[in-house]
Amino acid sequence: MEQIWKEISEERIYAVALVTDSGCITLFLALNTYEYMRKKDAEYLEMLHGNLSEEDIKNVKEGTASFTKWTPDEWGYSEGRDSQLAEISKLLYNKEEADSKEYEKYTAHFFESVTSAFKNLIAEKTMESMPEITLTDNIEEIV
């Protein structure tokens, strides 16, 4: 996290996400700032300019629409390969490879733990509301 704070510097954070796949094997922490979102959206505007309506272009330029706002894979900041979450990902992968039936219990426990942590953050008034938990690689509802 220390490296992320250095990279962000004076930028304003608007979102933080704990990202995983449906198997809970890949984990990473992603953060984004308004400044990075605007920069990334400008890159997309340049690439897609010919395929967008004038209204869409105007909305992105004014900041009322975004290509990347809620897409953590497009965000500017995340922990690196040496992070604790990367180590957890390796452990989870090895556990799944060893015994997939037993791993299902770990997956259920993971989501229960994350939901419980969010509830505690809300109770402590660290967060105002329960975030949405979604998996982009799976259509099954988790929470």
N, C-alpha and C positions, 0 to 999 in steps of 0.2 A: 504494500500500500504506500509505503514511503516514496517509492519511485513514481507512482501515479500522482501523488500530491505535488511532487516537484514538476512533473510534466504539465499538470493543470495550471499551476501557478495562480494567476489572478482570474482565470476563467470561471464562469458561473455554472455549477452543476445543476442539471434539471432532472436527471434520472440515474439510478443505480439498479443493476439487475444481476441476480445470480442466475446464470444461464446453464441449462443442462439439456440433454436429449432425453428421449422417452425411456431409455435404459439407465439413465442416471450415471452413465459412464464418463461422459465428458462434462466437466464443470469449469466454469470460469466466471470471474467477476468483471462486469463491464460497467463503465461510467461514461456519460456523455455530458457535454457542456453546450450551451447555446451557441457559443462561438464556433466550436467544431461542427455542430449541426449546420450552421449557415455555410461554412466552408465546403462541407461535403455536398450540401444541396446545390451550391453553385457549380460544383464539378458535374453533378448529374444534369443540371440545366444545360450546361455546355454540350454534354453528350447527347441529350434527348431533345434538344431545342426544336428540331424539325418535326418531331412527333407529338408536340404539345400544343394545346390551344393557347391563344393569347391570355385568356383568363387564368389558365393553370400556371403559365409563366409568371404572370403578375402576382398570383397568390404565393408562389414560392419566393419570389423576390421580396414581397412584403412580410413574409414570415407567417402568413395565415395557413400555409400548407407546407408539408415537408415530405421528402422522399425517405428520410432516414430517422425521423424522430423516435419511432418505437421499434427500430430494428437493431438490436444490440450488436449483430455482426458488422454493422456499418458504423458503430460508435468509435470514438477516438481513443479511448483509454481502457486498458484491461491489464490484469496481472500477467506476468510473463510465464515462461516455461518453468521457471524455478520457484513458482509460488506454491504455497501450501495446498491450494486447490488443485494444482497440476499433480501434486503427489497423491492427493486423494483420488483423482481420476485414475492414476496408474493402479492404485490399490483396488478400486472398484472394478476395473477391467480384469485384473488378475482374479478377483473373487468370482466374477461372472464366468470367466473361462473355466475355473475349477469346478463350479457346481451351480448350474443355471437355476435349478429349483430353489436352492437355498438363497440364491441371489435375489429372487423375487421378494423375499422377506426384507432384504436390505433396501430394495427399491421402495417398498411401502413405508418402511421406517424413515427413509430419507424424506419423503414428502410429508410425513407426519411431523418430523423434526423441523423442517423449513416452515411449515404452517404454524407450528407452536412458537417458533422464534419470532415470526411476524406478529403473532398475537401478543407476545410479551413486549415487543417494541411498541405496539399500539397502547397497551396497558401503561407502559412507562412514559407515554406521550412523546416518544421518539419519532413515531410515525402517526399520521392522522387517520389513515384508513388502511384496510387490508388490500395489498396489491393483488393484481390478477396474476395467477400462475398459469402459464401456458407453455405448451411444447410445440415448437414449429415443425417437428418431424413426425408428429403423430396426431391423428384426428380424435383420439379418445379424450374424453373429459377427465381431468385429474382431480380438480377441486370443485 
